């Protein structure tokens, strides 16, 4: 299940538009990419699949509505 969620997160983040006018430290796409890597590399015992799915749905909704 976590491999599936990780792939879904990576796909969403890869499609997120990058802001060419902001530095890499302030770009939301770069932040999301780093945050996904950090969350999925952290301790597996605290992994909550339901929470990850809800966050993924939220990111998908943001991407559809805002961009």
Biopython code that builds the backbone (N, CA, C, O; Angstrom):
import numpy as np
from Bio.PDB.StructureBuilder import StructureBuilder

atoms = [
    (1, "UNK", "N", (0.811, -1.192, 0.000)),
    (1, "UNK", "CA", (0.000, 0.000, 0.000)),
    (1, "UNK", "C", (0.857, 1.260, 0.000)),
    (1, "UNK", "O", (0.535, 2.222, -0.696)),
    (2, "UNK", "N", (1.927, 1.269, 0.758)),
    (2, "UNK", "CA", (2.747, 2.478, 0.821)),
    (2, "UNK", "C", (3.464, 2.746, -0.500)),
    (2, "UNK", "O", (3.692, 3.904, -0.852)),
    (3, "UNK", "N", (3.821, 1.695, -1.233)),
    (3, "UNK", "CA", (4.455, 1.905, -2.542)),
    (3, "UNK", "C", (3.480, 2.579, -3.499)),
    (3, "UNK", "O", (3.855, 3.470, -4.261)),
    (4, "UNK", "N", (2.234, 2.144, -3.447)),
    (4, "UNK", "CA", (1.202, 2.738, -4.297)),
    (4, "UNK", "C", (1.012, 4.213, -3.952)),
    (4, "UNK", "O", (0.978, 5.063, -4.842)),
    (5, "UNK", "N", (0.891, 4.514, -2.673)),
    (5, "UNK", "CA", (0.714, 5.903, -2.256)),
    (5, "UNK", "C", (1.914, 6.760, -2.627)),
    (5, "UNK", "O", (1.758, 7.899, -3.066)),
    (6, "UNK", "N", (3.102, 6.217, -2.453)),
    (6, "UNK", "CA", (4.311, 6.963, -2.807)),
    (6, "UNK", "C", (4.300, 7.307, -4.296)),
    (6, "UNK", "O", (4.598, 8.440, -4.674)),
    (7, "UNK", "N", (3.959, 6.338, -5.135)),
    (7, "UNK", "CA", (3.911, 6.591, -6.580)),
    (7, "UNK", "C", (2.873, 7.655, -6.914)),
    (7, "UNK", "O", (3.117, 8.515, -7.760)),
    (8, "UNK", "N", (1.719, 7.604, -6.258)),
    (8, "UNK", "CA", (0.682, 8.596, -6.504)),
    (8, "UNK", "C", (1.152, 9.997, -6.103)),
    (8, "UNK", "O", (0.936, 10.964, -6.833)),
    (9, "UNK", "N", (1.789, 10.094, -4.951)),
    (9, "UNK", "CA", (2.328, 11.386, -4.511)),
    (9, "UNK", "C", (3.365, 11.912, -5.502)),
    (9, "UNK", "O", (3.346, 13.090, -5.860)),
    (10, "UNK", "N", (4.253, 11.054, -5.936)),
    (10, "UNK", "CA", (5.304, 11.482, -6.865)),
    (10, "UNK", "C", (4.689, 11.971, -8.172)),
    (10, "UNK", "O", (5.157, 12.956, -8.743)),
    (11, "UNK", "N", (3.661, 11.305, -8.645)),
    (11, "UNK", "CA", (2.996, 11.734, -9.887)),
    (11, "UNK", "C", (2.348, 13.102, -9.734)),
    (11, "UNK", "O", (2.461, 13.948, -10.620)),
    (12, "UNK", "N", (1.675, 13.318, -8.622)),
    (12, "UNK", "CA", (1.024, 14.609, -8.389)),
    (12, "UNK", "C", (2.063, 15.716, -8.282)),
    (12, "UNK", "O", (1.913, 16.774, -8.892)),
    (13, "UNK", "N", (3.105, 15.477, -7.514)),
    (13, "UNK", "CA", (4.140, 16.497, -7.318)),
    (13, "UNK", "C", (4.884, 16.780, -8.620)),
    (13, "UNK", "O", (5.267, 17.923, -8.872)),
    (14, "UNK", "N", (5.094, 15.768, -9.443)),
    (14, "UNK", "CA", (5.800, 15.971, -10.715)),
    (14, "UNK", "C", (5.000, 16.869, -11.657)),
    (14, "UNK", "O", (5.580, 17.594, -12.465)),
    (15, "UNK", "N", (3.682, 16.826, -11.558)),
    (15, "UNK", "CA", (2.836, 17.648, -12.427)),
    (15, "UNK", "C", (2.581, 19.040, -11.858)),
    (15, "UNK", "O", (2.028, 19.906, -12.536)),
    (16, "UNK", "N", (2.989, 19.247, -10.608)),
    (16, "UNK", "CA", (2.755, 20.540, -9.974)),
    (16, "UNK", "C", (3.584, 21.603, -10.681)),
    (16, "UNK", "O", (4.782, 21.405, -10.885)),
    (17, "UNK", "N", (2.981, 22.723, -11.058)),
    (17, "UNK", "CA", (3.735, 23.755, -11.794)),
    (17, "UNK", "C", (4.798, 24.422, -10.928)),
    (17, "UNK", "O", (4.567, 24.726, -9.758)),
    (18, "UNK", "N", (5.946, 24.639, -11.515)),
    (18, "UNK", "CA", (7.045, 25.312, -10.818)),
    (18, "UNK", "C", (6.981, 26.808, -11.137)),
    (18, "UNK", "O", (6.668, 27.212, -12.258)),
    (19, "UNK", "N", (7.280, 27.599, -10.141)),
    (19, "UNK", "CA", (7.251, 29.047, -10.295)),
    (19, "UNK", "C", (8.649, 29.524, -10.663)),
    (19, "UNK", "O", (9.572, 29.454, -9.851)),
    (20, "UNK", "N", (8.797, 30.001, -11.874)),
    (20, "UNK", "CA", (10.120, 30.411, -12.348)),
    (20, "UNK", "C", (10.594, 31.713, -11.714)),
    (20, "UNK", "O", (11.773, 32.056, -11.809)),
    (21, "UNK", "N", (9.692, 32.435, -11.072)),
    (21, "UNK", "CA", (10.052, 33.721, -10.486)),
    (21, "UNK", "C", (10.454, 33.630, -9.013)),
    (21, "UNK", "O", (10.874, 34.620, -8.415)),
    (22, "UNK", "N", (10.324, 32.448, -8.442)),
    (22, "UNK", "CA", (10.697, 32.263, -7.041)),
    (22, "UNK", "C", (11.949, 31.413, -6.942)),
    (22, "UNK", "O", (12.244, 30.601, -7.820)),
    (23, "UNK", "N", (12.674, 31.616, -5.863)),
    (23, "UNK", "CA", (13.853, 30.782, -5.637)),
    (23, "UNK", "C", (13.395, 29.373, -5.275)),
    (23, "UNK", "O", (12.233, 29.164, -4.926)),
    (24, "UNK", "N", (14.301, 28.416, -5.359)),
    (24, "UNK", "CA", (13.953, 27.027, -5.069)),
    (24, "UNK", "C", (13.492, 26.846, -3.623)),
    (24, "UNK", "O", (12.706, 25.945, -3.332)),
    (25, "UNK", "N", (13.972, 27.688, -2.724)),
    (25, "UNK", "CA", (13.574, 27.586, -1.325)),
    (25, "UNK", "C", (12.130, 28.030, -1.104)),
    (25, "UNK", "O", (11.505, 27.631, -0.121)),
    (26, "UNK", "N", (11.597, 28.848, -2.003)),
    (26, "UNK", "CA", (10.247, 29.385, -1.841)),
    (26, "UNK", "C", (9.238, 28.762, -2.791)),
    (26, "UNK", "O", (8.054, 29.093, -2.722)),
    (27, "UNK", "N", (9.663, 27.883, -3.663)),
    (27, "UNK", "CA", (8.783, 27.277, -4.661)),
    (27, "UNK", "C", (7.977, 26.140, -4.030)),
    (27, "UNK", "O", (8.549, 25.242, -3.411)),
    (28, "UNK", "N", (6.662, 26.176, -4.185)),
    (28, "UNK", "CA", (5.791, 25.168, -3.588)),
    (28, "UNK", "C", (6.046, 23.780, -4.166)),
    (28, "UNK", "O", (5.999, 22.796, -3.428)),
    (29, "UNK", "N", (6.312, 23.677, -5.446)),
    (29, "UNK", "CA", (6.566, 22.373, -6.064)),
    (29, "UNK", "C", (7.810, 21.717, -5.475)),
    (29, "UNK", "O", (7.815, 20.512, -5.223)),
    (30, "UNK", "N", (8.843, 22.485, -5.258)),
    (30, "UNK", "CA", (10.075, 21.957, -4.664)),
    (30, "UNK", "C", (9.821, 21.552, -3.216)),
    (30, "UNK", "O", (10.291, 20.506, -2.767)),
    (31, "UNK", "N", (9.084, 22.376, -2.493)),
    (31, "UNK", "CA", (8.758, 22.044, -1.107)),
    (31, "UNK", "C", (7.966, 20.741, -1.030)),
    (31, "UNK", "O", (8.267, 19.881, -0.202)),
    (32, "UNK", "N", (6.961, 20.592, -1.883)),
    (32, "UNK", "CA", (6.153, 19.371, -1.873)),
    (32, "UNK", "C", (6.995, 18.146, -2.184)),
    (32, "UNK", "O", (6.832, 17.100, -1.555)),
    (33, "UNK", "N", (7.884, 18.270, -3.143)),
    (33, "UNK", "CA", (8.752, 17.147, -3.499)),
    (33, "UNK", "C", (9.624, 16.733, -2.317)),
    (33, "UNK", "O", (9.749, 15.547, -2.015)),
    (34, "UNK", "N", (10.222, 17.709, -1.658)),
    (34, "UNK", "CA", (11.066, 17.407, -0.491)),
    (34, "UNK", "C", (10.248, 16.817, 0.655)),
    (34, "UNK", "O", (10.700, 15.905, 1.348)),
    (35, "UNK", "N", (9.048, 17.344, 0.843)),
    (35, "UNK", "CA", (8.199, 16.865, 1.935)),
    (35, "UNK", "C", (7.748, 15.420, 1.703)),
    (35, "UNK", "O", (7.689, 14.633, 2.647)),
    (36, "UNK", "N", (7.433, 15.074, 0.468)),
    (36, "UNK", "CA", (7.054, 13.687, 0.148)),
    (36, "UNK", "C", (8.214, 12.755, 0.450)),
    (36, "UNK", "O", (8.028, 11.708, 1.070)),
    (37, "UNK", "N", (9.403, 13.129, 0.016)),
    (37, "UNK", "CA", (10.577, 12.297, 0.291)),
    (37, "UNK", "C", (10.794, 12.140, 1.798)),
    (37, "UNK", "O", (11.082, 11.042, 2.275)),
    (38, "UNK", "N", (10.658, 13.224, 2.533)),
    (38, "UNK", "CA", (10.879, 13.181, 3.977)),
    (38, "UNK", "C", (9.839, 12.308, 4.673)),
    (38, "UNK", "O", (10.180, 11.518, 5.554)),
    (39, "UNK", "N", (8.591, 12.446, 4.288)),
    (39, "UNK", "CA", (7.524, 11.688, 4.942)),
    (39, "UNK", "C", (7.632, 10.193, 4.676)),
    (39, "UNK", "O", (7.406, 9.384, 5.576)),
    (40, "UNK", "N", (7.973, 9.825, 3.462)),
    (40, "UNK", "CA", (8.027, 8.405, 3.138)),
    (40, "UNK", "C", (9.328, 7.748, 3.578)),
    (40, "UNK", "O", (9.405, 6.521, 3.646)),
    (41, "UNK", "N", (10.342, 8.536, 3.877)),
    (41, "UNK", "CA", (11.589, 7.962, 4.399)),
    (41, "UNK", "C", (11.590, 7.883, 5.915)),
    (41, "UNK", "O", (12.467, 7.249, 6.502)),
    (42, "UNK", "N", (10.626, 8.514, 6.549)),
    (42, "UNK", "CA", (10.583, 8.498, 8.017)),
    (42, "UNK", "C", (10.180, 7.115, 8.521)),
    (42, "UNK", "O", (9.972, 6.190, 7.736)),
    (43, "UNK", "N", (10.076, 6.994, 9.801)),
    (43, "UNK", "CA", (9.798, 5.720, 10.468)),
    (43, "UNK", "C", (8.510, 5.089, 9.944)),
    (43, "UNK", "O", (7.462, 5.735, 9.924)),
    (44, "UNK", "N", (8.588, 3.843, 9.526)),
    (44, "UNK", "CA", (7.443, 3.127, 8.959)),
    (44, "UNK", "C", (6.387, 2.765, 10.006)),
    (44, "UNK", "O", (5.226, 2.558, 9.652)),
    (45, "UNK", "N", (6.757, 2.686, 11.270)),
    (45, "UNK", "CA", (5.799, 2.282, 12.296)),
    (45, "UNK", "C", (4.717, 3.339, 12.519)),
    (45, "UNK", "O", (3.643, 3.022, 13.030)),
    (46, "UNK", "N", (4.986, 4.581, 12.146)),
    (46, "UNK", "CA", (4.001, 5.640, 12.327)),
    (46, "UNK", "C", (3.236, 5.932, 11.044)),
    (46, "UNK", "O", (2.537, 6.943, 10.967)),
    (47, "UNK", "N", (3.350, 5.083, 10.048)),
    (47, "UNK", "CA", (2.705, 5.289, 8.756)),
    (47, "UNK", "C", (1.197, 5.111, 8.893)),
    (47, "UNK", "O", (0.737, 4.068, 9.358)),
    (48, "UNK", "N", (0.429, 6.115, 8.496)),
    (48, "UNK", "CA", (-1.029, 6.068, 8.537)),
    (48, "UNK", "C", (-1.541, 6.198, 7.107)),
    (48, "UNK", "O", (-1.550, 7.293, 6.545)),
    (49, "UNK", "N", (-1.965, 5.085, 6.522)),
    (49, "UNK", "CA", (-2.390, 5.067, 5.124)),
    (49, "UNK", "C", (-3.611, 5.956, 4.902)),
    (49, "UNK", "O", (-3.700, 6.636, 3.880)),
    (50, "UNK", "N", (-4.538, 5.957, 5.833)),
    (50, "UNK", "CA", (-5.736, 6.783, 5.689)),
    (50, "UNK", "C", (-5.408, 8.262, 5.633)),
    (50, "UNK", "O", (-5.963, 8.997, 4.816)),
    (51, "UNK", "N", (-4.514, 8.696, 6.493)),
    (51, "UNK", "CA", (-4.097, 10.094, 6.502)),
    (51, "UNK", "C", (-3.382, 10.451, 5.201)),
    (51, "UNK", "O", (-3.610, 11.522, 4.640)),
    (52, "UNK", "N", (-2.531, 9.568, 4.730)),
    (52, "UNK", "CA", (-1.817, 9.816, 3.472)),
    (52, "UNK", "C", (-2.785, 9.927, 2.301)),
    (52, "UNK", "O", (-2.608, 10.780, 1.432)),
    (53, "UNK", "N", (-3.800, 9.081, 2.269)),
    (53, "UNK", "CA", (-4.783, 9.138, 1.186)),
    (53, "UNK", "C", (-5.586, 10.434, 1.238)),
    (53, "UNK", "O", (-5.860, 11.031, 0.197)),
    (54, "UNK", "N", (-5.963, 10.874, 2.432)),
    (54, "UNK", "CA", (-6.705, 12.133, 2.558)),
    (54, "UNK", "C", (-5.849, 13.313, 2.106)),
    (54, "UNK", "O", (-6.342, 14.213, 1.426)),
    (55, "UNK", "N", (-4.586, 13.315, 2.475)),
    (55, "UNK", "CA", (-3.689, 14.398, 2.052)),
    (55, "UNK", "C", (-3.495, 14.387, 0.542)),
    (55, "UNK", "O", (-3.439, 15.442, -0.089)),
    (56, "UNK", "N", (-3.391, 13.203, -0.033)),
    (56, "UNK", "CA", (-3.232, 13.093, -1.481)),
    (56, "UNK", "C", (-4.467, 13.644, -2.190)),
    (56, "UNK", "O", (-4.342, 14.396, -3.157)),
    (57, "UNK", "N", (-5.653, 13.276, -1.718)),
    (57, "UNK", "CA", (-6.884, 13.805, -2.314)),
    (57, "UNK", "C", (-6.934, 15.328, -2.200)),
    (57, "UNK", "O", (-7.380, 16.006, -3.126)),
    (58, "UNK", "N", (-6.483, 15.860, -1.082)),
    (58, "UNK", "CA", (-6.452, 17.306, -0.912)),
    (58, "UNK", "C", (-5.522, 17.983, -1.902)),
    (58, "UNK", "O", (-5.856, 19.028, -2.459)),
    (59, "UNK", "N", (-4.361, 17.394, -2.121)),
    (59, "UNK", "CA", (-3.417, 17.958, -3.089)),
    (59, "UNK", "C", (-3.975, 17.882, -4.504)),
    (59, "UNK", "O", (-3.784, 18.802, -5.299)),
    (60, "UNK", "N", (-4.663, 16.790, -4.819)),
    (60, "UNK", "CA", (-5.279, 16.666, -6.136)),
    (60, "UNK", "C", (-6.352, 17.736, -6.327)),
    (60, "UNK", "O", (-6.445, 18.335, -7.399)),
    (61, "UNK", "N", (-7.156, 17.976, -5.306)),
    (61, "UNK", "CA", (-8.181, 19.016, -5.396)),
    (61, "UNK", "C", (-7.557, 20.393, -5.563)),
    (61, "UNK", "O", (-8.031, 21.195, -6.367)),
    (62, "UNK", "N", (-6.508, 20.673, -4.817)),
    (62, "UNK", "CA", (-5.818, 21.958, -4.966)),
    (62, "UNK", "C", (-5.278, 22.137, -6.371)),
    (62, "UNK", "O", (-5.411, 23.208, -6.964)),
    (63, "UNK", "N", (-4.676, 21.101, -6.897)),
    (63, "UNK", "CA", (-4.090, 21.182, -8.230)),
    (63, "UNK", "C", (-5.167, 21.428, -9.279)),
    (63, "UNK", "O", (-4.969, 22.228, -10.193)),
    (64, "UNK", "N", (-6.292, 20.755, -9.157)),
    (64, "UNK", "CA", (-7.376, 20.911, -10.136)),
    (64, "UNK", "C", (-8.019, 22.287, -10.055)),
    (64, "UNK", "O", (-8.343, 22.880, -11.083)),
    (65, "UNK", "N", (-8.206, 22.797, -8.854)),
    (65, "UNK", "CA", (-8.913, 24.066, -8.674)),
    (65, "UNK", "C", (-8.032, 25.279, -8.949)),
    (65, "UNK", "O", (-8.501, 26.280, -9.491)),
    (66, "UNK", "N", (-6.785, 25.194, -8.586)),
    (66, "UNK", "CA", (-5.921, 26.374, -8.651)),
    (66, "UNK", "C", (-5.148, 26.499, -9.947)),
    (66, "UNK", "O", (-4.795, 27.610, -10.342)),
    (67, "UNK", "N", (-4.877, 25.403, -10.615)),
    (67, "UNK", "CA", (-4.026, 25.490, -11.791)),
    (67, "UNK", "C", (-4.755, 24.994, -12.988)),
    (67, "UNK", "O", (-4.203, 24.986, -14.088)),
]
sb = StructureBuilder()
sb.init_structure("model")
sb.init_model(0)
sb.init_chain("A")
sb.init_seg("    ")
for serial, (resi, resn, name, xyz) in enumerate(atoms, 1):
    if name == "N":
        sb.init_residue(resn, " ", resi, " ")
    sb.init_atom(name, np.array(xyz, "f"), 0.0, 1.0, " ", f" {name:<3s}", serial, name[0])
structure = sb.get_structure()
